[in-house]
Amino acid sequence: MAARGLVHGPLGENCLHVCVDMQRLFGVDGPWAVPWTEKVVPAIEELVARQPERTLFTRFIPAKRPGEGPGMWASYYRRWAEVTLSRIDPGLIELMPQLRRFVPPAKLVDKRVYSPWTEGHLDALLHGSAVNTLVITGGETDVCVLATVLGAIDRGFRVVLVTDAICSSADETHDALMELYCSRFSEQVEAVTMREVTDNWQ
């Protein structure tokens, strides 16, 4: 589905760019490769370069060892034993090199589940701030981006989803989620292009 534009007007000073999990772990040579990252990283890099102090990166941190984690996460990490911290190059959890250079002033929030909200770190960081709008980029559209968007909606944030700066390893579910964002959440998610963001964020 095509981008719908900034239906609630230009972006202001109370806006934060949240870039979801753009880590080497998900790069084209990573163990959880998302080939589309190569296409979206240049656009994300351009946006971060314009607003590094208004950028927050999330990082997905795997369990330390196979079988660790609460409930079904233990089963998950038996299935994905080769991606636990005890078995991978620790550098794989770092941001992609094009983006890592912006930290600081950009901030980092680490998480051990799909959502950046569940463990409370993002809520704590935003508590007492004037931020009321989140511009969301990154991956994957149908997993961690979805969890980020839903948590933001529940907390009442204006959500601006940058359609040409999010990606998934599965084209079919990426397309399905774009339809979902634009139809079922039409009042709460503004699907826009990167050009619309950069032209309207002063």
C-alpha positions in Angstrom: 0.0 0.0 0.0 1.3 3.5 -0.9 2.3 6.0 1.8 -0.6 8.2 2.9 1.4 11.3 4.0 1.6 13.3 7.2 -2.2 13.6 7.8 -1.6 15.2 11.2 0.7 17.9 9.9 4.4 18.7 9.9 6.8 17.2 12.5 8.0 19.4 15.3 10.6 19.6 18.0 8.8 17.0 20.2 9.6 14.3 17.7 12.0 11.3 18.2 13.3 9.0 15.5 13.3 5.4 16.7 15.4 3.1 14.5 14.6 -0.5 15.3 17.4 -3.2 15.4 19.6 -2.1 12.5 22.4 -4.4 13.7 25.1 -6.5 12.1 23.1 -9.5 13.3 20.5 -8.7 10.6 22.8 -7.5 7.9 23.2 -9.4 4.7 26.1 -11.4 6.1 24.6 -11.9 9.5 23.1 -15.1 10.9 19.6 -13.6 10.8 20.1 -11.9 7.4 17.5 -9.5 6.2 18.6 -8.7 2.6 16.5 -5.6 2.3 18.6 -3.9 5.0 21.0 -2.9 2.2 18.2 -0.9 0.6 17.0 0.9 3.7 20.2 1.7 5.6 21.2 4.6 3.3 17.8 6.4 3.9 18.1 5.7 7.6 21.6 7.0 7.7 20.5 10.2 6.0 17.8 10.8 8.5 20.0 10.1 11.5 22.7 12.5 10.1 20.1 15.3 10.1 18.9 14.6 13.6 21.4 12.5 15.6 20.4 14.0 18.9 16.8 13.2 18.2 17.5 9.5 17.3 17.2 6.4 19.5 18.4 3.0 18.3 17.1 -0.2 19.7 19.2 -3.4 19.7 17.9 -7.0 20.0 20.1 -8.9 22.4 19.9 -12.7 22.2 20.1 -15.0 25.2 23.5 -16.0 26.5 23.1 -19.7 26.0 20.8 -22.2 24.2 17.7 -22.9 26.1 17.8 -19.7 28.2 14.9 -17.4 28.6 11.5 -17.4 30.2 8.7 -19.7 28.9 8.7 -20.1 25.2 11.9 -18.0 24.8 13.8 -21.1 26.1 12.4 -23.2 23.2 13.2 -20.3 20.8 16.8 -20.3 21.8 17.1 -24.1 21.5 15.9 -23.6 17.9 18.3 -20.7 17.4 21.2 -22.0 19.5 23.7 -20.8 17.0 22.7 -17.2 17.5 23.1 -17.1 21.3 25.8 -14.8 22.7 28.0 -17.8 23.7 28.3 -18.8 20.0 28.4 -15.7 17.9 30.9 -12.9 17.4 29.9 -10.3 20.0 30.3 -7.6 17.4 27.2 -8.9 15.6 25.0 -7.2 18.2 26.4 -3.8 17.3 24.7 -1.4 15.1 25.7 -1.4 11.4 28.9 0.7 10.9 27.1 3.4 9.0 24.9 4.0 12.0 27.1 3.2 15.0 29.1 6.4 14.5 26.1 8.5 15.5 26.1 7.2 19.1 26.4 9.5 21.0 24.5 11.9 20.7 22.0 9.3 19.5 20.9 7.0 22.3 20.7 3.2 22.6 18.1 1.0 24.2 18.8 -2.8 24.4 16.0 -5.3 24.7 15.8 -9.1 25.0 12.3 -9.4 23.4 10.7 -8.0 20.3 9.2 -5.0 22.0 11.3 -2.1 23.3 8.5 -1.3 25.8 8.2 -4.6 27.7 11.3 -4.2 29.9 10.6 -0.6 30.7 13.8 1.0 29.5 12.2 3.0 26.7 9.4 4.2 29.0 12.0 5.3 31.5 14.0 7.2 29.0 10.9 9.0 27.6 9.3 9.7 31.0 9.1 13.4 31.7 10.2 14.3 28.2 8.2 16.4 25.8 8.3 13.7 23.1 4.9 13.1 21.6 5.8 11.8 18.2 7.8 8.7 17.1 9.2 8.4 13.6 9.9 4.7 13.2 12.4 3.0 10.8 14.3 -0.3 10.8 13.4 -4.0 10.9 11.6 -6.2 10.8 8.3 -4.8 9.6 6.4 -7.8 10.8 8.2 -8.5 14.1 10.1 -5.9 16.1 8.8 -2.9 14.1 5.3 -4.2 14.7 5.9 -4.6 18.5 7.4 -1.1 18.6 4.5 0.4 16.7 1.8 -1.3 18.8 3.5 -0.2 22.1 3.7 3.4 20.8 0.0 3.4 19.8 -1.0 2.0 23.3 0.9 4.9 24.9 -0.7 7.5 22.8 2.2 8.6 20.7 1.8 9.9 17.2 3.3 7.2 15.1 5.0 8.1 11.8 6.1 4.9 9.9 8.7 5.5 7.1 7.6 3.1 4.4 10.9 3.2 2.5 13.0 2.8 5.6 11.6 -0.4 7.1 12.2 -3.9 5.9 11.6 -7.6 6.5 13.2 -10.9 5.4 9.7 -12.0 4.1 8.2 -9.9 1.4 4.7 -11.4 1.7 4.3 -10.5 5.4 6.0 -7.1 4.9 3.3 -6.3 2.4 0.6 -7.7 4.6 1.7 -5.6 7.5 1.9 -2.4 5.4 -1.7 -3.0 4.5 -2.5 -3.6 8.2 -0.8 -0.4 9.3 -2.5 1.7 6.7 -6.0 0.2 7.1 -6.7 -1.0 10.6 -4.5 1.7 12.2 -5.4 4.5 9.8 -6.0 7.0 12.6 -2.9 6.1 14.6 -0.2 5.4 12.0 0.9 7.8 9.4 2.7 5.9 6.6 5.0 8.3 4.8 8.1 8.3 2.6 11.5 9.4 3.8 11.3 12.5 1.6 8.1 13.5 3.4 9.9 13.2 6.7 13.0 15.2 5.7 10.9 17.9 4.1 8.6 18.3 7.1 10.8 17.8 10.1 12.3 21.2 11.1 
